[in-house]
Amino acid sequence: MTDFETLLRGKPLMAILRNVPVDRAVALAETVWASGLGAVEVPIQTPDAVACLRAVASAAAAHGAVVGAGTVVTVEQVSVAADAGAAFTVAPGLDLDVVAASVAAGLPHLPGVATPSEVHHAVKAGCGWLKAFPAGSLGPNWLREVRGPFPDVRFVATGGIGAHNARDFLAAGAEALGVGGAVTRDGGLDELLAVLRA
């Protein structure tokens, strides 16, 4: 089982490929993998998105990489993600049934949290890596402050992040950044990778 420590340590980008045509999703994923700077997540809210995940997972295998399934909010979606070739699951919030199902399927889970109570419950459920969401609204100071009582938790700051504020969240202690819109718009991935390499 791939864990987030292996997947993301030293790799500051989790590229979120939401509602992207399959060919473009594969091309963007290949760019991320080739950069050595990150991982890839494909949200699976629609049947088309599941097909996209399957295609990106196939490409990942050819590159010795992995891809995760995002917006996994039900136990049933955990099975769908596993069947499509996902190596991990990501959710916008914390659902303990989804955490348990993911672990049982051999897929590490990255739940979304926005309060200290959610962080506490996620840690109790065995999650050492958490998605701070929506990070753009929470702000870097939230991350800085919540890490005080939870120094061992690793956060992937997600939502509202791009080249303009990526450094602020990394400086606040984020291990990685979950980035969707800024990655999928034309030229956005190159712009972000340039900031992360600087």
N, C-alpha and C positions, 0 to 999 in steps of 0.2 A: 504494500500500500504506500503510495506517495504521500508524504506529509508536507504541510505548508513550510516547515523549516527547510526541507530539502528544495521545495519548489520555488520559494520566494526569498530565501535568505540571500541578500546581496543583489536581488533583482527587483528594482523599485516599481515595476509596472505590471498591473493586471489589466490587460486590454479587454474591454467588454464590447463584443461584436453583436450589438442588438439590431435586429431588423436590417441586416446587411445581406445583399445577394450572395449566394454561395461562392461564386468565383472570386468576388471581392473579399469575402470573409477569409477564404483560403490564402489569398495574396497578402492580406494584412497580417494574418497569423504568421505566415512565413517570414515576413519582415520583422515581426516581434521576436520570433525564435532566433533568427539570424543575428539580431542585435545583441543577444545574450543578456538583455536587460529586463526580460519579463516573461509572464505567462499569459494565457489566453482563456477567456470565458465566453461562452455562447449562451445567452439566456434562452430558455425553452418554453416560451409562453404560447406558441402556436405550433401546429404540425410542420409548417415550413421551417420554423426555427429548429425543430428536432432534426429535420433532414439536413439543415446547415451544420448542426453539431456533429452529425454522423460524418459529413464530408470533411470537416475540419479535423475530426478525430482520426480519420483515415490519413490525412496529410501529416498529422502529428506523428503517427507511427512511422511514416517514411523518414521523418526528420529526427527521430529519437526524442521527440517532445511529447507533451501531454496537453489536453484541453479539459476545461471544466464546464459543467452545466450551471448556468445562472438562473435566478428567479425560480428556484426550486422551493415551492411552498407547500407541497403535499407529499405524503408518503408514496403515493402512486408515481409522482414525478421522479422520485429517487430511482425507481425501477426503470422508468423511461430513460433517464440519464445514463444509468449503468448499461442498458442495452445499446445505447447509441455510442458508447465508447468513452464516456466521461471518466476522468481520473479523480475528480473532486466535485463537490457541489457548493453552491453559494446561494444565500437567501437574503432578501431585504430585511427580514426580521428574525426573531428567535422563536422557533417552534421545537419543543423538546422531542416530539414524535419524529420530526424530520431529522433532527440530529441523530437520534437512535437508529433510524432506518438507514441513514447514510453510513454510519459506522458499521452497521451490520452488513451492508453491501460492500464494505471495504473501501469506501470513499470518504476521505476527510471532508468535514463540513465547515464552511465559513458563514456563520450567522450574522445578520445585521443587528447592531446595538446602537442605542442612542441615549441610554441612561445608565448610571452606576448599577441600578438594580438588574438591568438586563445583562450587563457585564458580569455581575456576580453569579447570576443563574447560568449563564453560558459557561463560565469557568467551572461551576459545580457539575455541569453536564459533560465536562471533559474537553471543552474547546479552549485551546491555548492561543489560537489566532482568531481574531474577530474583525468584522467589517464595521467600521464607524460610518454610519449612514443616517441621514444625508450629510456628509462631511462639509459641503459648502455652506449649509445652514448652521451646523454645529460650530464650525470654525476651528482653526488651529489651537486656540486657547483651550477649547473643550478637551482636545486630545492631550495637551500638556498637563492639564489639571487632573484628568481621570487616570492618567498613568501613575499619579502619586500613590493612591491606595492599591493600584493594580500594576506594580512594576514589572511583573513577569508576563503580562499579556502583550501580544504582538498585534498591532492594529493595521488593517488595510483601509486607509481613508478613501471613501467612495462617494461620488455624487458631487457635481459642480466643480470638478477639478480639471485643470488644463495647464498649458505651459505657463499661464500667468500666475498661478498660485501653487504649482507643484512643489517648489522649493520650500514654501512656507510650511506645508504639511510635513515634509520630510524633516525639516528643522524642529518641528514640534514633537517629533518622535515616531511618526508613521514609518512602519517597515516597508510598506508598499502603497501604491496609489491605484485604486480602481477607476479607470477612465473609459468612458463610453463615447459621448458625443465628440469630444475633442480628438479622439482617435479615428473616428469613422468619417469625419468631414475631410474634404480634399486638402491634402497637405498637412493635416493635423498631427498625424502620427510622426512624421519627420520632424515637425516643430517640437513636439514633446520629447522625442528621443534626443534631440540636440540639447534641450535643457537638462535632461537626466545625465547626459554624458559630460556636461560642463563641470 
